[in-house]
Amino acid sequence: MAQAGQDGDDLMLDRYFERFPATVAVFLRHRMLCVGCPIAPFHTIDDACAEHGVDPAEFRRALRAAIAAPGSGLGD
């Protein structure tokens, strides 16, 4: 099981995008324009999901898949 914070759940979105750049596409596919948003330094994944009406559990699964994908530079 992953350690708390290991997958970046506790990071503000601007830091999350820096640490996990492969996840930007997931946000865009869900029509979440958090990338470059002036609020990104103040929102977490949970905040963004709540603002956009996205299921957080499903969204996190998509984020983890993007991180683990070959070529992401993170799950290789």
Backbone as CSV, one residue per row, in Angstrom:
resi,resn,N_x,N_y,N_z,CA_x,CA_y,CA_z,C_x,C_y,C_z
1,MET,0.847,-1.188,0.000,0.000,0.000,0.000,0.886,1.243,0.000
2,ALA,0.463,2.266,-0.715,1.246,3.501,-0.818,1.245,4.249,0.505
3,GLN,2.355,4.903,0.762,2.445,5.743,1.953,1.611,6.994,1.732
4,ALA,1.128,7.562,2.822,0.350,8.796,2.731,1.176,9.864,2.047
5,GLY,0.603,10.505,1.071,1.288,11.579,0.370,2.211,11.130,-0.741
6,GLN,2.470,9.830,-0.860,3.393,9.335,-1.870,2.897,9.633,-3.282
7,ASP,1.594,9.613,-3.488,1.049,9.868,-4.816,0.675,11.335,-5.017
8,GLY,1.047,12.188,-4.103,0.865,13.618,-4.279,-0.496,14.149,-3.913
9,ASP,-1.352,13.330,-3.289,-2.696,13.773,-2.933,-2.705,15.027,-2.074
10,ASP,-1.658,15.227,-1.301,-1.619,16.358,-0.385,-0.977,17.606,-1.002
11,LEU,-0.528,17.506,-2.250,0.131,18.635,-2.907,-0.877,19.612,-3.477
12,MET,-0.518,20.874,-3.506,-1.301,21.850,-4.244,-1.110,21.537,-5.733
13,LEU,-2.104,21.844,-6.542,-2.081,21.418,-7.939,-0.877,21.934,-8.721
14,ASP,-0.434,23.146,-8.487,0.735,23.630,-9.232,1.952,22.755,-8.969
15,ARG,2.139,22.328,-7.732,3.247,21.427,-7.373,3.002,20.023,-7.913
16,TYR,1.744,19.600,-7.906,1.376,18.282,-8.415,1.751,18.172,-9.893
17,PHE,1.435,19.211,-10.677,1.756,19.191,-12.098,3.267,19.170,-12.329
18,GLU,4.019,19.843,-11.482,5.484,19.815,-11.591,6.015,18.416,-11.307
19,ARG,5.461,17.770,-10.296,5.940,16.447,-9.879,5.441,15.334,-10.799
20,PHE,4.217,15.472,-11.310,3.595,14.431,-12.127,3.070,15.028,-13.437
21,PRO,3.950,15.449,-14.336,3.500,16.118,-15.562,2.609,15.251,-16.454
22,ALA,2.732,13.951,-16.366,1.912,13.062,-17.195,0.428,13.163,-16.841
23,THR,0.109,13.729,-15.687,-1.292,13.816,-15.265,-2.029,15.010,-15.867
24,VAL,-1.313,15.912,-16.477,-1.960,17.089,-17.072,-3.038,16.646,-18.065
25,ALA,-2.733,15.633,-18.857,-3.691,15.147,-19.857,-4.970,14.629,-19.200
26,VAL,-4.856,14.042,-18.023,-6.034,13.538,-17.311,-6.942,14.700,-16.922
27,PHE,-6.362,15.747,-16.410,-7.154,16.935,-16.050,-7.866,17.487,-17.290
28,LEU,-7.155,17.573,-18.391,-7.744,18.126,-19.607,-8.840,17.220,-20.161
29,ARG,-8.646,15.901,-20.108,-9.681,14.968,-20.580,-10.966,15.104,-19.776
30,HIS,-10.827,15.471,-18.507,-12.001,15.659,-17.648,-12.530,17.097,-17.715
31,ARG,-12.014,17.855,-18.672,-12.419,19.252,-18.869,-12.184,20.109,-17.621
32,MET,-11.105,19.768,-16.926,-10.698,20.530,-15.745,-9.516,21.398,-16.170
33,LEU,-9.728,22.661,-16.272,-8.704,23.576,-16.769,-7.822,24.109,-15.636
34,CYS,-7.436,23.208,-14.757,-6.625,23.575,-13.587,-5.195,23.936,-13.963
35,VAL,-4.717,23.408,-15.070,-3.349,23.674,-15.509,-3.254,25.145,-15.903
36,GLY,-2.426,25.876,-15.198,-2.266,27.297,-15.467,-3.292,28.187,-14.786
37,CYS,-4.236,27.594,-14.078,-5.250,28.374,-13.377,-4.613,29.119,-12.200
38,PRO,-5.002,30.361,-11.980,-4.425,31.109,-10.862,-4.791,30.535,-9.490
39,ILE,-5.776,29.645,-9.434,-6.169,29.025,-8.165,-5.377,27.742,-7.892
40,ALA,-4.686,27.198,-8.897,-3.946,25.937,-8.744,-2.994,25.920,-7.545
41,PRO,-2.346,27.024,-7.199,-1.470,26.982,-6.025,-2.218,26.829,-4.695
42,PHE,-3.539,26.895,-4.744,-4.333,26.854,-3.517,-5.277,25.650,-3.446
43,HIS,-5.354,24.854,-4.517,-6.265,23.719,-4.571,-5.523,22.400,-4.596
44,THR,-6.122,21.403,-3.951,-5.649,20.025,-4.013,-6.512,19.273,-5.024
45,ILE,-6.218,18.001,-5.233,-7.035,17.171,-6.111,-8.477,17.145,-5.622
46,ASP,-8.672,16.964,-4.322,-10.033,16.936,-3.775,-10.772,18.241,-4.042
47,ASP,-10.086,19.361,-3.865,-10.705,20.663,-4.132,-11.144,20.763,-5.590
48,ALA,-10.251,20.365,-6.495,-10.558,20.455,-7.924,-11.729,19.552,-8.291
49,CYS,-11.749,18.338,-7.750,-12.848,17.419,-8.028,-14.171,17.999,-7.529
50,ALA,-14.149,18.584,-6.356,-15.369,19.181,-5.805,-15.837,20.351,-6.674
51,GLU,-14.923,21.179,-7.116,-15.275,22.342,-7.942,-15.854,21.942,-9.295
52,HIS,-15.365,20.816,-9.833,-15.759,20.404,-11.179,-16.780,19.261,-11.193
53,GLY,-17.192,18.807,-10.024,-18.179,17.740,-9.959,-17.671,16.409,-10.486
54,VAL,-16.404,16.130,-10.241,-15.769,14.891,-10.714,-15.622,13.935,-9.532
55,ASP,-15.916,12.654,-9.761,-15.765,11.644,-8.711,-14.286,11.505,-8.350
56,PRO,-13.913,11.799,-7.102,-12.493,11.790,-6.723,-11.841,10.409,-6.825
57,ALA,-12.567,9.359,-6.494,-11.973,8.012,-6.550,-11.668,7.620,-7.993
58,GLU,-12.612,7.857,-8.876,-12.413,7.545,-10.298,-11.285,8.404,-10.875
59,PHE,-11.280,9.663,-10.506,-10.252,10.574,-11.007,-8.864,10.149,-10.538
60,ARG,-8.747,9.765,-9.284,-7.453,9.316,-8.764,-6.965,8.061,-9.487
61,ARG,-7.890,7.171,-9.830,-7.497,5.975,-10.593,-6.902,6.385,-11.938
62,ALA,-7.525,7.353,-12.592,-7.011,7.839,-13.877,-5.651,8.510,-13.706
63,LEU,-5.477,9.258,-12.623,-4.180,9.900,-12.356,-3.096,8.859,-12.118
64,ARG,-3.401,7.840,-11.300,-2.412,6.787,-11.029,-2.045,6.044,-12.302
65,ALA,-3.010,5.803,-13.169,-2.734,5.122,-14.437,-1.797,5.961,-15.307
66,ALA,-2.022,7.262,-15.339,-1.156,8.145,-16.126,0.264,8.155,-15.580
67,ILE,0.391,8.145,-14.277,1.708,8.152,-13.642,2.439,6.838,-13.925
68,ALA,1.709,5.740,-13.909,2.320,4.413,-14.080,2.563,4.045,-15.537
69,ALA,2.007,4.793,-16.477,2.110,4.463,-17.903,3.554,4.514,-18.381
70,PRO,3.921,3.546,-19.214,5.262,3.595,-19.810,5.442,4.900,-20.576
71,GLY,6.607,5.473,-20.447,6.891,6.725,-21.136,6.543,7.960,-20.332
72,SER,5.875,7.773,-19.197,5.526,8.939,-18.379,6.749,9.484,-17.664
73,GLY,7.784,8.647,-17.589,8.984,9.061,-16.873,8.850,8.859,-15.375
74,LEU,7.711,8.404,-14.918,7.471,8.247,-13.486,7.280,6.793,-13.099
75,GLY,6.599,6.037,-13.923,6.328,4.643,-13.592,7.258,3.680,-14.293
76,ASP,8.238,4.209,-15.063,9.163,3.350,-15.821,10.098,2.604,-14.899
